C-alpha cells in the first residue's frame, strides 16, 4: 500500500514538475512586445530554392550558401532522397532541387551523397518527371526547354469571372505564387547562373530529345495536354495591347499585395516569384519595392554557427495563440501578466476594414480575423481566428468581449454553403 501511494505521489510530482518546467520555458521565450514566435521548418525545397535564387540573380553569399548546404546534407534520407516531411518517402521534385542547389554550392556529382541522390532521382524516371513548379525552375535555368512547362500565359489575368479557371477561384497560396509566375513564364525568365551549373546527368533522356514531359495518366491528363496544345497555338491571336494589359493587371495585382517587409502572401515561394518578376519587368534593383521584397525574403532565414535554412513563412500569431492555450491550462493565475501582454499584442493585430481577397465572396461582412504572420491583411485565417477567440473566451480576462464578438461574427460569415470552412476564403 505504501509503495503504491509513493509511486502515485512520485508520478504526480514528476508530471507537475514537467508542466512547471515547460511553463517557465515558454514564459522565458516571450518577446518583449508580448508575442511568441518559433522556427518554422518545412521540407528542403525552400532552402534549396534560396540557393537557386542566389544563382538566378548572380548574388551569391558564399558563407550563407555553405551553411545552407550543410543543412541540406544533414537532412538526406538513407535512400539518398529528400522527403516532404520528416520520415516520409522521397519526393522527386524536392530531391531534384536539392541536388541542383548542392551542385551550385560546390558539391561534386561523384561524392557519395550526391551519387545516392542521383540514383534515387534516376530510379524515379529522372528530372523530366518533376512537378510543374520544378520544371519551371529548370526551364528558367535552361535545363529543359520551355515546351516542357505547361502553357500558363500572363493573359490568364484577362479571363472573365465566369471562365472555369480564374485566379479568384484558386487558394490564396496558389494565387500569390501564380500571378508573378505568369510573368516569369510568359517572358521566359533566364537565370544568370554565373557558374553555368547544369544537371543533365539527372535526365534519363537528354531534355532536348524528350518527346513529352507530361506523363500519360488517362483521359483527364490527355484532356489537359489538349488544352495546353490549343493554348500554345492560339498564342498568335494575342495582340501586343492585350499582352501589355495582362502584364499591367498582374503587376497591379501583386503590387497591391506586396505587404511590405512581410512579403507577398507572407510565404517564401510567392515572395521569390514577385521579387524576380519585378526585376524581369525592368524595375531597378534599388527600387524601394524591390529592396523591400528582398528584405522580406531574407527575414525568413535562420542562420546558425554551422547551418542555415530558410523558413516558408513566419508564424507569430499561430504560435502565440497556441502558447496562450497551453499557459491557460497550466496556470491561469500565475501566467496572468504574460498573457495580458500577449492578448494586448493580439488585439492590435486583429484585422478590421482592411482590403482582403476574402471580401470577393463576402463584401458586406465586417472584418475581425487574424492572419498567420506578423502582417498579412489580405489573407486572415479562419484557423488562427478560431484559436485566438477560443483562447480569449477562456482567458479569465474581462476585456475580451469586443474582439471575441468581432472574431465570432467574421468566422460565422466565412462558412461555406456546405457547412464547412476553408482557411482563407469562403
C-alpha positions in Angstrom: 0.0 0.0 0.0 2.8 2.4 0.9 4.7 1.5 -2.3 1.6 2.2 -4.4 0.9 5.6 -2.7 4.6 6.5 -3.1 4.5 5.7 -6.8 1.3 7.7 -7.3 2.9 10.7 -5.5 6.1 10.3 -7.4 4.2 10.2 -10.7 2.1 13.2 -9.8 5.2 15.2 -8.7 7.0 14.3 -11.9 4.0 15.5 -14.0 3.6 18.7 -12.1 7.3 19.4 -12.4 7.3 18.7 -16.1 4.4 21.1 -16.6 6.0 23.8 -14.4 9.3 23.5 -16.3 7.5 23.7 -19.7 5.6 26.7 -18.5 8.7 28.5 -17.3 10.4 27.7 -20.5 7.6 29.2 -22.6 7.4 32.3 -20.4 11.2 32.8 -20.9 10.7 32.8 -24.6 8.1 35.5 -24.8 9.1 38.5 -26.8 9.1 41.9 -25.0 6.2 43.0 -27.2 4.1 40.1 -25.9 4.1 37.5 -28.7 5.8 34.2 -29.1 7.5 33.0 -32.3 9.3 29.8 -33.0 11.3 28.5 -36.0 9.1 27.0 -38.8 10.8 24.3 -40.8 9.4 22.9 -44.0 10.9 20.4 -46.4 14.3 21.0 -48.0 12.7 22.6 -51.1 12.7 26.0 -49.5 16.4 26.3 -48.5 17.4 24.7 -51.9 15.3 27.4 -53.7 17.1 30.1 -51.7 20.5 28.9 -53.1 18.9 28.7 -56.6 17.6 32.3 -56.2 21.2 33.5 -55.4 22.4 31.9 -58.6 19.4 33.2 -60.6 20.5 36.7 -59.6 24.3 36.2 -59.6 24.1 37.4 -56.0 25.9 34.6 -54.1 26.7 34.9 -50.5 29.3 32.1 -50.2 29.2 31.9 -46.4 25.4 31.6 -46.3 25.4 29.2 -49.2 27.9 26.9 -47.4 25.8 26.9 -44.3 22.6 26.1 -46.2 24.4 23.2 -47.9 25.4 21.8 -44.5 21.7 21.9 -43.5 20.7 20.2 -46.8 23.2 17.4 -46.5 22.1 16.7 -42.9 18.5 16.1 -43.9 19.1 13.5 -46.6 17.3 10.2 -46.2 19.1 6.8 -46.1 18.0 6.0 -49.7 19.5 9.3 -50.9 16.2 11.1 -51.4 14.6 14.1 -49.8 11.0 13.7 -48.4 8.4 16.4 -47.9 8.2 15.6 -44.2 10.4 14.0 -41.7 10.4 10.3 -42.0 8.4 10.4 -45.2 9.1 8.8 -48.6 11.3 10.5 -51.0 9.9 13.2 -53.3 11.5 13.5 -56.7 10.8 17.2 -57.2 12.3 18.2 -53.8 15.2 15.8 -54.4 16.0 17.5 -57.8 16.1 21.0 -56.4 18.3 19.9 -53.5 20.7 18.1 -55.9 20.9 21.3 -58.1 21.4 23.5 -55.1 24.2 21.3 -53.7 25.9 21.2 -57.0 25.6 25.0 -57.2 27.2 25.1 -53.7 30.2 23.2 -55.0 29.3 19.5 -54.2 30.8 17.2 -56.8 28.4 14.7 -58.5 30.8 11.9 -57.6 30.6 12.5 -53.9 28.8 9.6 -52.1 25.7 11.7 -51.0 25.3 13.1 -54.5 25.6 9.7 -56.1 22.9 8.3 -53.8 20.7 11.3 -54.6 21.2 11.0 -58.3 20.5 7.3 -58.2 17.2 7.9 -56.5 16.1 10.6 -59.0 17.0 8.4 -62.0 15.1 5.5 -60.4 12.0 7.7 -60.3 12.3 8.4 -64.1 14.7 11.4 -64.0 14.3 15.1 -63.9 11.6 15.3 -66.6 9.2 13.6 -64.1 9.4 16.5 -61.7 6.3 18.5 -60.9 5.3 21.7 -62.7 7.0 24.2 -60.4 10.3 22.3 -60.5 10.1 22.1 -64.3 9.6 25.8 -64.4 12.7 26.3 -62.3 14.6 24.0 -64.6 13.4 25.9 -67.7 14.5 29.2 -66.1 18.0 27.7 -65.6 17.8 26.4 -69.2 18.0 22.7 -68.1 15.0 21.9 -70.2 13.1 23.7 -73.0 10.1 25.9 -72.2 7.9 23.4 -74.1 8.5 21.2 -71.1 6.4 23.6 -69.0 2.6 23.8 -69.1 1.3 26.8 -71.0 0.5 29.5 -68.4 0.5 32.9 -70.1 0.0 36.1 -68.3 -3.1 36.7 -70.3 -4.8 34.4 -67.8 -5.3 37.7 -65.9 -7.8 38.8 -68.5 -10.1 35.8 -68.2 -13.6 36.7 -67.1 -15.0 35.5 -63.7 -17.3 33.0 -65.4 -14.4 31.2 -67.0 -13.7 27.7 -65.5 -10.3 29.0 -64.4 -9.8 32.3 -62.7 -7.2 33.5 -60.1 -10.1 34.2 -57.7 -11.1 30.6 -57.8 -7.8 29.1 -56.5 -6.4 29.1 -53.0 -4.6 32.1 -51.6 -1.2 30.3 -51.6 -1.7 29.3 -55.2 -2.9 32.7 -56.2 0.0 34.6 -54.7 2.5 32.2 -56.2 1.0 32.0 -59.6 0.4 35.7 -60.6 4.1 36.7 -60.6 4.9 33.2 -62.1 2.7 34.1 -65.1 5.1 36.9 -65.9 8.2 34.7 -65.3 6.8 32.0 -67.7 5.4 34.3 -70.4 8.6 36.4 -70.6 10.7 33.1 -70.3 12.9 34.3 -67.5 16.5 33.3 -67.8 18.8 32.7 -64.8 22.2 34.4 -64.8 23.7 31.1 -63.5 27.2 32.6 -63.3 28.9 29.3 -62.8 27.0 27.6 -65.6 25.9 24.7 -63.4 23.9 22.1 -65.2 22.2 18.9 -64.1 22.0 17.0 -67.4 23.0 13.8 -65.5 19.6 13.8 -63.9 17.8 13.2 -67.2 17.2 9.7 -68.5 16.9 11.1 -72.0 18.6 14.4 -73.0 16.0 17.2 -72.4 16.1 18.4 -76.0 15.2 14.9 -77.2 12.4 14.3 -74.7 9.2 13.8 -76.6 6.9 14.9 -73.8 7.2 16.0 -70.2 3.7 15.2 -69.1 3.1 11.5 -68.0 0.3 9.7 -69.7 -2.3 9.2 -67.0 -5.6 8.5 -68.6 -8.3 10.6 -70.2 -8.1 13.6 -67.9 -4.4 14.1 -68.5 -4.8 13.8 -72.2 -7.5 16.5 -72.0 -5.1 18.9 -70.2 -2.5 18.1 -72.8 -5.0 19.0 -75.5 -5.8 22.3 -73.7 -2.1 23.0 -73.5 -1.7 22.4 -77.2 -4.7 24.7 -78.1 -3.3 27.4 -75.8 0.0 27.5 -77.4 -1.5 27.5 -80.9 -3.8 30.3 -80.0 -0.9 32.5 -78.8 -0.8 34.2 -82.2 -4.2 35.7 -81.5 -2.9 37.7 -78.6 -2.2 41.3 -79.6 0.5 43.5 -78.2 -2.1 45.6 -76.5 -3.7 42.6 -74.8 -0.3 41.4 -73.6 0.6 44.7 -72.2 -2.8 45.0 -70.5 -2.4 41.5 -68.9 1.2 42.3 -67.7 -0.1 45.6 -66.2 -3.0 43.8 -64.5 -0.7 41.2 -63.0 1.7 43.8 -61.8 -1.1 45.9 -60.2 -2.5 42.8 -58.6 0.8 41.9 -56.8 1.8 45.5 -56.1 -1.4 46.0 -54.1 -0.5 42.9 -52.0 3.3 43.3 -51.6 2.8 43.6 -47.8 6.0 45.5 -47.0 8.8 43.5 -45.3 6.3 40.7 -44.5 6.2 39.9 -48.2 3.6 38.9 -50.8 1.2 36.5 -49.0 3.7 36.2 -46.2 5.1 33.0 -47.9 8.5 32.3 -49.4 7.5 30.9 -52.9 5.3 34.0 -53.6 8.0 36.4 -52.3 10.7 34.9 -54.5 8.5 34.9 -57.6 7.4 38.5 -57.2 11.0 39.6 -56.5 12.2 38.0 -59.7 9.1 39.2 -61.6 9.7 42.8 -60.7 13.3 42.6 -61.8 12.3 40.9 -65.0 9.8 43.7 -65.7 12.7 46.2 -65.6 12.3 47.6 -62.1 15.8 48.5 -60.9 17.4 46.6 -58.0 17.5 49.7 -55.9 13.8 50.4 -56.4 12.1 50.8 -53.0 9.6 48.0 -53.6 12.3 45.6 -54.9 14.6 46.3 -52.0 11.7 45.7 -49.5 10.7 42.5 -51.3 14.3 41.2 -50.8 14.2 42.1 -47.2 11.0 40.1 -46.7 12.7 37.1 -48.2 15.8 37.4 -46.0 13.8 37.8 -42.8 12.9 34.2 -43.2 16.4 33.0 -42.8 17.6 31.1 -39.7 21.3 31.4 -39.5 23.4 29.4 -37.0 27.1 29.0 -36.5 27.3 25.9 -38.7 24.0 25.6 -40.6 21.3 27.9 -42.0 17.9 27.3 -43.6 15.0 29.4 -44.9 11.6 29.2 -43.4 8.5 29.1 -45.6 6.9 31.8 -43.5 6.7 33.3 -40.0 4.1 32.2 -37.5 3.8 34.6 -34.6 0.0 34.7 -34.4 -0.4 31.0 -34.5 2.5 30.4 -32.1 1.1 33.0 -29.7 -2.4 31.6 -29.8 -1.3 28.0 -29.1 1.1 29.1 -26.3 -1.7 31.0 -24.6 -3.9 27.9 -24.6 -1.1 25.9 -23.0 -0.5 28.5 -20.3 -4.2 28.8 -19.5 -4.3 25.0 -18.9 -1.1 25.1 -16.8 -1.6 28.1 -14.5 -4.4 30.6 -15.2 -3.5 32.9 -12.3 0.3 32.6 -12.3 0.6 33.5 -16.0 -1.7 36.4 -15.9 0.8 39.1 -16.5 2.4 37.4 -19.5 -0.9 36.5 -21.0 -2.1 40.1 -20.7 0.8 41.3 -22.7 0.2 38.6 -25.3 -3.5 39.4 -25.7 -2.8 43.1 -25.9 -0.5 42.3 -28.8 -3.1 40.1 -30.5 -5.8 42.8 -30.1 -3.5 45.2 -32.1 -3.2 42.5 -34.8 -6.9 41.8 -35.3 -8.0 42.9 -38.7 -10.9 45.2 -39.4 -11.7 47.2 -42.5 -8.5 46.3 -44.5 -8.9 45.1 -48.1 -8.7 41.3 -48.5 -9.3 38.7 -51.1 -12.0 37.1 -48.9 -14.2 40.1 -49.4 -14.8 39.0 -53.0 -17.2 36.4 -51.7 -18.3 38.3 -48.6 -18.2 42.1 -49.5 -20.6 43.1 -46.7 -19.0 41.1 -43.9 -17.2 43.1 -41.3 -13.6 42.2 -40.6 -12.4 40.5 -37.4 -9.9 37.9 -38.3 -6.2 37.3 -37.6 -3.6 36.4 -40.2 -0.9 33.7 -39.5 2.1 36.1 -39.9 3.1 39.5 -38.3 1.3 41.2 -41.2 -0.8 39.7 -44.0 -4.0 41.8 -44.1 -5.2 40.4 -47.4 -5.4 36.9 -46.0 -6.7 36.4 -42.5 -7.0 32.8 -41.4 -10.1 31.2 -40.0 -8.0 28.7 -38.1 -5.9 31.3 -36.3 -9.0 33.4 -35.6 -10.8 30.4 -34.0 -7.9 29.5 -31.8 -7.4 33.1 -30.6 -11.1 33.7 -30.0 -11.3 30.4 -28.1 -8.3 31.4 -26.0 -9.8 34.8 -25.2 -13.1 33.2 -24.2 -11.2 31.0 -21.7 -8.7 33.6 -20.6 -10.4 34.7 -17.4 -10.0 38.3 -18.5 -12.9 40.7 -18.5 -11.9 42.9 -21.5 -12.2 40.3 -24.3 -15.9 40.7 -25.3 -15.3 43.1 -28.2 -12.6 41.2 -30.0 -14.3 37.9 -29.4 -17.6 39.3 -30.9 -15.8 40.6 -34.0 -14.0 37.3 -34.5 -17.1 35.2 -34.0 -19.1 37.3 -36.4 -16.3 37.0 -39.0 -15.9 33.3 -38.6 -19.7 32.7 -38.9 -19.8 34.8 -42.0 -17.0 32.8 -43.6 -18.9 29.5 -43.5 -19.3 27.8 -46.9 -22.7 26.7 -48.3 -21.9 23.0 -47.5 -21.4 23.9 -43.8 -17.7 23.6 -43.8 -14.8 26.1 -43.7 -11.9 27.0 -45.8 -8.8 28.6 -44.3 -8.7 31.9 -46.1 -11.7 32.1 -48.4 -15.4 31.1 -48.4 
